[in-house]
Amino acid sequence: MQNIEHKMSKRKKSEQTQWSDVNLTSLSMKDLRILSQTRKLSNLPSKRAELEDLLTTKDVDIDYNDSMTVRQLQAELKLRGLDETTATKKVYLQRLRGEIAPPEKKRVKKVPKRKRRHKAWGAKIFVAMYQPPLDTAKDEDGMFFLHVFVTFFFLMCFKQAKVLGVFASEPHAYNALIEKLLEDLKKKDEKVFHEMEKERNEKPPSSELLQNISEKCLAVFGQESEPNGWVVTSKVA
């Protein structure tokens, strides 16, 4: 008994539909034309506003029957904001007549922000860390040794190196560091620079080649002021 009353109440509500209850903006021009043709309207205008005005001269509700096409029934469902998903003509008619309750919307479980992962999450990256050479030029006050000691102390304790770049491949990271150290060598000792430049042209960028150039930098600049570089492997998080 309750089910019959529920269906009747839904049918009654459908019969009372007014154009003010309908959102025409959600319909396409094709939908508007089909709705107009279903209501026996002819000489349909090409402009949307005029077509909407013409359509609203007719009643929203019509007699739904088996002679209507599937496309007509879908347009009527869409007009009322009802379920228009693919089904049989019989089901479409039942939906329009209020004989089938609309399906419950599935609740989409929201993923907490902390669990959302970037597309690159987990990808391995290579960070080129570069420590520039210390400025060992003697200042006017003759504080050369104090300057070197203090700067060296801070570099060693706090590792004040800078990120030279972040790379997707390890060879590219080593190549960037090798380029930087060779620049430093060229400014300090061109002979050693040309020697290491030749080795660099003969070997691919690697940790071994970087180590060889770093050792030359140590010999040229000295332990307290040599430039240095290393690669840190990490993952995108």
KOLSE-645569 format. One line per 2 residues: number of its first residue (from 1); for each residue x, y, z of N, C-alpha, C. Coordinates in Angstrom, 3 decimals. Example, Ala and Ser with C-alpha at 12.3 -4.5 7.8 and 13.67 -1.06 7.14 Angstrom:
BEGIN
1) 13.190:-5.690:7.800:12.300:-4.500:7.800:13.200:-3.300:7.800  12.850:-2.250:7.080:13.670:-1.060:7.140:12.900:0.030:7.870
% end
This chain:
BEGIN
1) 0.837:-1.207:0.000:0.000:0.000:0.000:0.871:1.256:0.000  1.899:1.243:0.807:2.804:2.385:0.884:3.513:2.619:-0.445
3) 3.865:1.512:-1.137:4.546:1.645:-2.424:3.644:2.292:-3.459  2.331:1.935:-3.441:1.368:2.497:-4.395:1.211:3.988:-4.151
5) 1.108:4.367:-2.852:0.984:5.777:-2.516:2.227:6.557:-2.926  3.393:5.926:-2.754:4.656:6.571:-3.123:4.704:6.842:-4.622
7) 4.251:5.839:-5.431:4.239:6.000:-6.881:3.254:7.077:-7.302  2.100:7.081:-6.654:1.076:8.066:-6.995:1.547:9.480:-6.684
9) 2.259:9.618:-5.529:2.748:10.940:-5.153:3.791:11.418:-6.142  4.624:10.501:-6.649:5.640:10.868:-7.634:4.985:11.245:-8.959
11) 3.923:10.507:-9.343:3.230:10.812:-10.575:2.545:12.166:-10.485  1.943:12.426:-9.356:1.253:13.695:-9.162:2.236:14.864:-9.237
13) 3.399:14.661:-8.620:4.421:15.703:-8.650:4.879:15.962:-10.070  4.996:14.862:-10.896:5.433:15.008:-12.271:4.397:15.773:-13.085
15) 3.105:15.504:-12.815:2.038:16.153:-13.562:1.972:17.661:-13.289  2.527:18.091:-12.178:2.466:19.490:-11.807:3.712:20.287:-12.244
17) 4.548:19.663:-13.031:5.779:20.333:-13.475:5.459:21.575:-14.303  6.119:22.678:-13.981:5.962:23.933:-14.699:7.298:24.283:-15.376
19) 7.244:25.167:-16.384:8.472:25.566:-17.064:9.438:26.275:-16.114  8.891:26.915:-15.091:9.749:27.591:-14.112:10.567:26.590:-13.293
21) 10.121:25.319:-13.304:10.848:24.273:-12.574:11.919:23.610:-13.421  11.987:24.015:-14.681:12.879:23.343:-15.633:14.081:24.230:-15.953
23) 15.250:23.589:-16.062:16.479:24.300:-16.423:16.772:24.048:-17.900  16.332:24.970:-18.741:16.512:24.791:-20.188:17.965:24.922:-20.627
25) 18.773:25.595:-19.821:20.177:25.797:-20.203:20.959:24.486:-20.226  20.429:23.465:-19.562:21.123:22.169:-19.529:20.855:21.345:-20.789
27) 19.967:21.852:-21.640:19.599:21.128:-22.849:20.360:21.655:-24.063  20.640:20.766:-24.981:21.288:21.159:-26.229:20.219:21.626:-27.227
29) 20.671:22.250:-28.302:19.742:22.674:-29.343:18.996:21.481:-29.925  19.676:20.357:-30.027:19.042:19.155:-30.558:17.934:18.687:-29.623
31) 18.202:18.757:-28.309:17.182:18.373:-27.327:15.960:19.279:-27.448  16.208:20.584:-27.576:15.104:21.550:-27.684:14.263:21.289:-28.931
33) 14.914:20.932:-30.032:14.180:20.641:-31.271:13.335:19.378:-31.123  13.909:18.358:-30.485:13.162:17.107:-30.298:11.952:17.342:-29.396
35) 12.147:18.104:-28.315:11.040:18.416:-27.402:9.952:19.206:-28.116  10.375:20.118:-28.988:9.409:20.930:-29.733:8.627:20.074:-30.726
37) 9.330:19.177:-31.424:8.671:18.310:-32.394:7.713:17.344:-31.706  8.103:16.877:-30.504:7.219:15.989:-29.745:5.914:16.698:-29.392
39) 5.970:18.022:-29.199:4.795:18.820:-28.854:4.121:19.412:-30.099  4.407:18.805:-31.252:3.754:19.134:-32.522:4.019:20.572:-32.982
41) 5.165:21.127:-32.623:5.517:22.466:-33.069:6.245:22.374:-34.412  5.993:23.329:-35.281:6.635:23.338:-36.600:7.261:24.701:-36.856
43) 7.946:24.816:-37.994:8.638:26.066:-38.349:9.525:26.533:-37.189  10.397:25.640:-36.761:11.239:25.927:-35.592:12.311:26.951:-35.941
45) 12.474:27.971:-35.106:13.499:28.992:-35.365:14.908:28.442:-35.154  15.882:29.101:-35.755:17.272:28.643:-35.635:17.970:29.205:-34.407
47) 17.433:30.276:-33.822:18.041:30.879:-32.640:17.522:30.225:-31.376  18.433:29.984:-30.444:18.087:29.261:-29.229:17.012:29.987:-28.418
49) 17.207:31.287:-28.215:16.259:32.045:-27.379:14.850:31.969:-27.946  14.727:32.087:-29.260:13.409:32.027:-29.901:12.809:30.622:-29.791
51) 13.681:29.615:-29.894:13.215:28.228:-29.793:12.718:27.931:-28.380  13.429:28.439:-27.381:12.995:28.252:-25.992:11.650:28.927:-25.747
53) 11.486:30.148:-26.285:10.217:30.874:-26.114:9.062:30.105:-26.750  9.322:29.552:-27.928:8.283:28.794:-28.623:7.912:27.532:-27.845
55) 8.928:26.852:-27.327:8.702:25.604:-26.590:7.860:25.840:-25.339  8.098:26.944:-24.659:7.390:27.228:-23.399:5.937:27.639:-23.619
57) 5.506:27.754:-24.879:4.081:28.019:-25.139:3.258:26.748:-24.977  3.959:25.609:-24.929:3.288:24.326:-24.735:3.486:23.850:-23.297
59) 2.702:22.865:-22.902:2.818:22.323:-21.552:4.096:21.506:-21.419  4.609:21.480:-20.187:5.797:20.662:-19.932:5.429:19.196:-20.052
61) 4.341:18.811:-19.387:3.948:17.404:-19.345:3.082:17.034:-20.544  3.352:15.883:-21.071:2.591:15.371:-22.207:2.201:13.926:-21.903
63) 1.491:13.328:-22.815:1.094:11.936:-22.652:2.222:11.042:-23.164  2.892:10.378:-22.250:3.997:9.502:-22.635:3.424:8.164:-23.093
65) 3.772:7.756:-24.301:3.219:6.523:-24.846:4.259:5.742:-25.618  3.898:4.543:-26.006:4.826:3.623:-26.676:5.221:4.072:-28.074
67) 4.478:5.014:-28.640:4.802:5.467:-29.990:6.002:6.420:-30.008  6.399:6.897:-28.847:7.537:7.822:-28.767:8.840:7.072:-28.979
69) 9.788:7.738:-29.612:11.096:7.120:-29.855:11.960:7.198:-28.594  13.019:6.412:-28.590:13.941:6.420:-27.452:14.552:7.802:-27.274
71) 14.894:8.454:-28.389:15.505:9.788:-28.299:14.524:10.800:-27.715  13.244:10.678:-28.059:12.237:11.570:-27.495:12.099:11.355:-25.984
73) 12.094:10.100:-25.584:11.967:9.788:-24.157:13.188:10.282:-23.378  14.365:10.121:-23.972:15.591:10.601:-23.316:15.559:12.114:-23.143
75) 15.068:12.816:-24.184:14.979:14.277:-24.096:14.011:14.697:-22.999  12.896:13.972:-22.854:11.918:14.280:-21.801:12.515:14.046:-20.412
77) 13.283:12.992:-20.285:13.951:12.714:-19.007:14.966:13.797:-18.676  15.726:14.175:-19.685:16.741:15.213:-19.495:16.094:16.545:-19.127
79) 14.914:16.807:-19.728:14.180:18.032:-19.438:13.838:18.137:-17.956  13.534:17.002:-17.353:13.125:16.984:-15.947:14.275:16.679:-14.986
81) 15.470:16.496:-15.541:16.606:16.177:-14.692:16.545:14.787:-14.118  15.867:13.883:-14.843:15.741:12.497:-14.381:16.838:11.630:-15.000
83) 16.896:10.409:-14.549:17.911:9.461:-15.012:17.695:9.144:-16.487  18.671:9.490:-17.318:18.560:9.266:-18.761:19.543:8.213:-19.256
85) 20.137:7.469:-18.323:21.111:6.449:-18.719:20.442:5.381:-19.566  21.243:4.709:-20.357:20.729:3.733:-21.326:19.846:2.680:-20.668
87) 18.682:2.491:-21.262:17.729:1.491:-20.761:16.749:1.168:-21.882  15.779:0.329:-21.596:14.758:0.005:-22.585:13.699:1.101:-22.610
89) 12.913:1.111:-23.651:11.844:2.111:-23.763:10.857:1.970:-22.599  10.601:0.736:-22.200:9.679:0.493:-21.082:10.179:1.151:-19.803
91) 11.471:1.033:-19.555:12.062:1.641:-18.359:12.013:3.156:-18.441  12.276:3.707:-19.643:12.196:5.162:-19.822:10.798:5.667:-19.476
93) 9.773:4.964:-19.958:8.391:5.359:-19.683:8.081:5.265:-18.197  8.585:4.219:-17.553:8.360:4.067:-16.111:9.017:5.197:-15.323
95) 10.195:5.621:-15.771:10.878:6.732:-15.101:10.075:8.016:-15.237  9.552:8.258:-16.458:8.797:9.479:-16.700:7.474:9.488:-15.941
97) 6.875:8.321:-15.787:5.599:8.234:-15.086:5.753:8.155:-13.569  6.985:8.136:-13.123:7.218:8.074:-11.688:7.049:6.706:-11.095
99) 7.112:5.686:-11.914:6.919:4.324:-11.445:8.220:3.674:-10.985  9.322:4.348:-11.273:10.631:3.853:-10.821:11.317:4.981:-10.072
101) 11.726:4.681:-8.876:12.423:5.689:-8.071:13.787:5.959:-8.691  14.259:7.201:-8.682:15.589:7.513:-9.235:16.678:6.802:-8.451
103) 17.736:6.351:-9.126:18.811:5.635:-8.415:19.529:6.546:-7.435  19.961:5.954:-6.337:20.714:6.721:-5.343:22.110:7.021:-5.870
105) 22.530:8.230:-5.625:23.866:8.621:-6.071:24.919:7.928:-5.212  25.886:7.347:-5.899:26.959:6.679:-5.172:27.877:7.697:-4.523
107) 28.171:7.437:-3.293:29.070:8.337:-2.583:30.508:8.067:-2.998  31.157:9.114:-3.441:32.567:8.995:-3.853:33.443:9.250:-2.636
109) 34.210:8.250:-2.312:35.089:8.381:-1.157:36.229:9.336:-1.474  36.292:10.380:-0.697:37.343:11.371:-0.897:38.659:10.872:-0.325
111) 39.688:10.997:-1.135:41.020:10.576:-0.683:41.650:11.739:0.085  42.077:11.496:1.315:42.735:12.572:2.068:43.908:13.141:1.290
113) 44.132:14.434:1.454:45.185:15.112:0.699:46.544:14.457:0.878  46.789:13.976:2.102:48.111:13.399:2.348:48.342:12.108:1.565
115) 47.245:11.485:1.090:47.387:10.238:0.347:47.401:10.454:-1.157  47.066:11.664:-1.590:47.087:11.939:-3.023:48.522:12.048:-3.509
117) 48.798:11.367:-4.554:50.173:11.313:-5.042:50.289:11.937:-6.418  51.388:12.636:-6.593:51.681:13.235:-7.885:52.010:12.123:-8.873
119) 51.817:12.431:-10.164:52.105:11.430:-11.193:53.558:10.967:-11.148  54.444:11.861:-10.719:55.868:11.520:-10.677:56.272:10.922:-9.332
121) 55.274:10.623:-8.470:55.590:10.116:-7.137:56.406:8.827:-7.242  57.485:8.780:-6.478:58.325:7.590:-6.444:59.409:7.555:-7.502
123) 59.386:8.514:-8.440:60.414:8.536:-9.493:61.769:8.926:-8.901  62.808:8.286:-9.379:64.154:8.566:-8.860:64.701:9.832:-9.515
125) 65.273:10.707:-8.700:65.890:11.933:-9.203:67.314:12.025:-8.663  68.134:12.824:-9.345:69.541:12.964:-8.984:69.843:14.452:-8.808
127) 70.231:14.799:-7.594:70.475:16.196:-7.241:71.979:16.457:-7.238  72.394:17.407:-8.061:73.814:17.772:-8.135:74.103:18.861:-7.101
129) 74.887:18.520:-6.081:75.251:19.462:-5.020:76.642:20.020:-5.307  76.749:21.332:-5.252:78.012:21.986:-5.602:78.452:22.919:-4.480
131) 79.722:22.758:-4.106:80.324:23.639:-3.100:81.389:24.474:-3.803  81.168:25.775:-3.964:82.108:26.624:-4.717:83.431:26.788:-3.979
133) 84.464:27.174:-4.699:85.758:27.398:-4.042:85.691:28.616:-3.120  86.475:28.576:-2.037:86.520:29.715:-1.123:87.376:30.818:-1.720
135) 87.020:32.032:-1.415:87.793:33.179:-1.872:89.018:33.326:-0.976  90.177:32.961:-1.523:91.404:32.974:-0.708:92.243:34.219:-0.948
137) 91.664:35.204:-1.612:92.413:36.444:-1.841:92.657:37.147:-0.518  93.888:37.605:-0.288:94.244:38.257:0.963:93.597:39.635:1.031
139) 92.867:39.889:2.151:92.184:41.175:2.261:93.126:42.254:2.786  92.627:43.479:2.827:93.459:44.625:3.191:93.897:44.594:4.639
141) 93.135:43.942:5.482:93.450:43.902:6.912:94.375:42.754:7.287  94.744:41.970:6.314:95.641:40.853:6.592:94.985:39.738:7.377
143) 93.643:39.569:7.181:92.906:38.550:7.928:92.692:37.303:7.075  93.629:37.011:6.221:93.488:35.896:5.284:93.250:34.565:5.999
145) 94.102:34.214:6.931:94.008:32.900:7.579:92.741:32.801:8.435  92.358:33.884:9.097:91.136:33.864:9.890:89.921:33.686:8.981
147) 89.949:34.371:7.850:88.844:34.273:6.884:88.697:32.840:6.384  89.787:32.222:6.018:89.758:30.847:5.518:89.265:29.903:6.595
149) 89.746:30.063:7.814:89.367:29.166:8.902:87.864:29.258:9.182  87.359:30.489:9.317:85.945:30.675:9.648:85.044:30.145:8.539
151) 85.402:30.463:7.290:84.585:30.003:6.164:84.608:28.492:6.057  85.779:27.920:6.205:85.915:26.466:6.138:85.122:25.797:7.256
153) 85.157:26.403:8.452:84.431:25.847:9.596:82.932:25.806:9.318  82.405:26.883:8.768:80.976:26.936:8.494:80.584:25.967:7.394
155) 81.427:25.849:6.379:81.122:24.923:5.302:81.088:23.485:5.782  82.037:23.124:6.645:82.125:21.759:7.131:81.024:21.441:8.130
157) 80.675:22.415:8.972:79.674:22.161:10.014:78.249:22.243:9.485  78.013:23.189:8.615:76.653:23.408:8.152:76.453:22.994:6.690
159) 77.529:22.535:6.041:77.451:22.033:4.660:76.740:23.044:3.759  77.277:24.232:3.719:76.664:25.298:2.937:76.977:25.115:1.452
161) 76.424:24.087:0.888:76.554:23.845:-0.546:75.231:24.220:-1.202  75.266:24.447:-2.495:74.044:24.816:-3.197:73.667:23.736:-4.199
163) 72.393:23.704:-4.513:71.895:22.740:-5.491:72.197:23.282:-6.887  73.000:22.553:-7.607:73.350:22.973:-8.963:72.230:22.632:-9.939
165) 71.522:21.568:-9.643:70.413:21.174:-10.509:69.829:19.847:-10.087  68.617:19.579:-10.546:67.934:18.312:-10.280:67.703:17.634:-11.627
167) 68.124:16.372:-11.728:68.117:15.688:-13.023:67.400:14.344:-12.936  66.878:13.936:-14.075:66.170:12.656:-14.139:67.130:11.492:-14.370
169) 68.364:11.797:-14.804:69.347:10.734:-15.030:70.650:11.074:-14.309  71.316:10.049:-13.845:72.550:10.226:-13.082:73.683:10.815:-13.925
171) 73.891:10.354:-15.178:74.968:10.935:-15.998:74.821:12.446:-16.190  73.581:12.926:-16.329:73.365:14.364:-16.521:73.771:15.145:-15.274
173) 73.499:14.561:-14.116:73.876:15.219:-12.866:75.401:15.302:-12.752  76.082:14.200:-13.066:77.553:14.198:-13.014:78.136:15.153:-14.047
175) 77.521:15.216:-15.212:78.020:16.096:-16.269:77.951:17.571:-15.847  76.866:17.946:-15.161:76.716:19.325:-14.696:77.805:19.681:-13.690
177) 78.101:18.768:-12.785:79.140:19.007:-11.771:80.525:19.063:-12.404  80.763:18.163:-13.345:82.065:18.134:-14.035:82.287:19.452:-14.775
179) 81.251:19.944:-15.441:81.345:21.229:-16.147:81.709:22.351:-15.178  81.069:22.336:-14.005:81.288:23.401:-13.025:82.703:23.356:-12.459
181) 83.167:22.171:-12.127:84.515:22.047:-11.570:85.580:22.405:-12.606  85.319:22.062:-13.867:86.267:22.424:-14.926:86.338:23.948:-15.103
183) 85.200:24.618:-14.953:85.199:26.089:-14.999:86.084:26.664:-13.902  85.956:26.080:-12.699:86.776:26.551:-11.577:88.260:26.307:-11.843
185) 88.572:25.128:-12.417:89.972:24.800:-12.720:90.552:25.748:-13.763  89.758:26.076:-14.758:90.235:26.954:-15.831:90.632:28.322:-15.282
187) 89.886:28.815:-14.314:90.198:30.115:-13.714:91.470:30.066:-12.872  91.761:28.884:-12.339:92.898:28.752:-11.420:94.168:28.265:-12.114
189) 94.054:27.266:-12.986:95.231:26.663:-13.626:94.812:26.098:-14.988  95.116:26.814:-16.058:94.677:26.402:-17.392:95.352:25.115:-17.861
191) 96.566:24.896:-17.395:97.273:23.683:-17.798:96.554:22.447:-17.275  96.210:22.478:-15.995:95.476:21.353:-15.399:94.086:21.250:-16.025
193) 93.505:22.394:-16.311:92.180:22.405:-16.936:92.194:21.655:-18.262  93.182:21.955:-19.139:93.256:21.297:-20.442:93.519:19.807:-20.287
195) 94.267:19.461:-19.258:94.558:18.046:-18.989:93.273:17.289:-18.637  92.477:17.889:-17.750:91.233:17.242:-17.338:90.152:17.344:-18.413
197) 90.227:18.406:-19.210:89.265:18.554:-20.312:89.461:17.439:-21.335  90.719:17.090:-21.559:91.017:15.985:-22.477:90.464:14.670:-21.942
199) 90.658:14.423:-20.653:90.127:13.193:-20.038:88.607:13.179:-20.093  88.031:14.340:-19.884:86.568:14.444:-19.905:86.007:14.097:-21.287
201) 86.733:14.496:-22.348:86.280:14.218:-23.706:86.425:12.752:-24.078  87.263:12.055:-23.340:87.512:10.640:-23.647:86.635:9.701:-22.841
203) 86.057:10.200:-21.744:85.267:9.344:-20.852:83.855:9.911:-20.668  82.895:9.038:-20.477:81.530:9.519:-20.212:81.437:10.067:-18.781
205) 80.490:10.963:-18.514:80.337:11.498:-17.156:79.984:10.391:-16.165  80.727:10.337:-15.069:80.515:9.289:-14.074:81.088:9.748:-12.745
207) 80.836:8.967:-11.712:81.375:9.280:-10.388:82.904:9.184:-10.386  83.433:8.271:-11.199:84.892:8.098:-11.278:85.559:9.331:-11.883
209) 84.981:9.848:-12.975:85.535:11.032:-13.624:85.405:12.254:-12.707  84.296:12.353:-12.023:84.107:13.467:-11.085:85.134:13.399:-9.966
211) 85.421:12.194:-9.503:86.415:12.021:-8.443:87.808:12.451:-8.909  88.152:12.099:-10.146:89.463:12.479:-10.686:89.610:14.009:-10.769
213) 88.546:14.671:-11.230:88.592:16.134:-11.346:88.611:16.778:-9.962  87.871:16.185:-9.012:87.859:16.719:-7.642:89.247:16.643:-7.007
215) 89.962:15.550:-7.289:91.328:15.398:-6.752:92.260:16.465:-7.341  92.072:16.780:-8.628:92.890:17.840:-9.248:92.558:19.204:-8.628
217) 91.272:19.401:-8.344:90.855:20.656:-7.703:91.497:20.788:-6.323  91.565:19.682:-5.604:92.192:19.684:-4.277:93.660:20.051:-4.376
219) 94.340:19.493:-5.396:95.759:19.777:-5.566:96.010:21.227:-5.988  95.128:21.790:-6.772:95.315:23.148:-7.291:94.882:24.202:-6.269
221) 93.729:24.016:-5.652:93.171:25.019:-4.750:93.660:24.874:-3.302  93.975:23.634:-2.912:94.331:23.399:-1.520:93.132:22.878:-0.741
223) 93.433:22.230:0.365:92.394:21.543:1.128:91.339:22.489:1.703  91.736:23.700:2.037:90.791:24.600:2.674:89.863:25.319:1.704
225) 90.211:25.337:0.431:89.437:26.189:-0.475:89.007:25.526:-1.775  89.232:24.222:-1.932:88.910:23.587:-3.207:87.390:23.493:-3.430
227) 86.949:23.630:-4.683:85.531:23.400:-4.999:85.237:21.909:-4.942  84.000:21.594:-4.733:83.653:20.173:-4.605:82.256:19.961:-5.142
229) 81.936:18.720:-5.433:80.598:18.393:-5.924:80.290:16.945:-5.704  79.025:16.656:-5.512:78.591:15.273:-5.307:77.130:15.149:-5.731
231) 76.701:13.931:-5.961:75.332:13.657:-6.427:74.552:12.957:-5.315  73.386:13.477:-5.026:72.491:12.874:-4.039:71.313:12.256:-4.768
233) 71.080:10.976:-4.518:69.952:10.269:-5.141:68.750:10.352:-4.213  67.593:10.690:-4.796:66.379:10.803:-3.996:65.190:10.350:-4.815
235) 64.010:10.415:-4.204:62.779:10.060:-4.898:61.755:11.170:-4.726  60.915:11.340:-5.744:59.867:12.359:-5.667:58.808:11.890:-4.673
237) 58.486:12.748:-3.725:57.503:12.385:-2.705:56.355:13.366:-2.729
% end
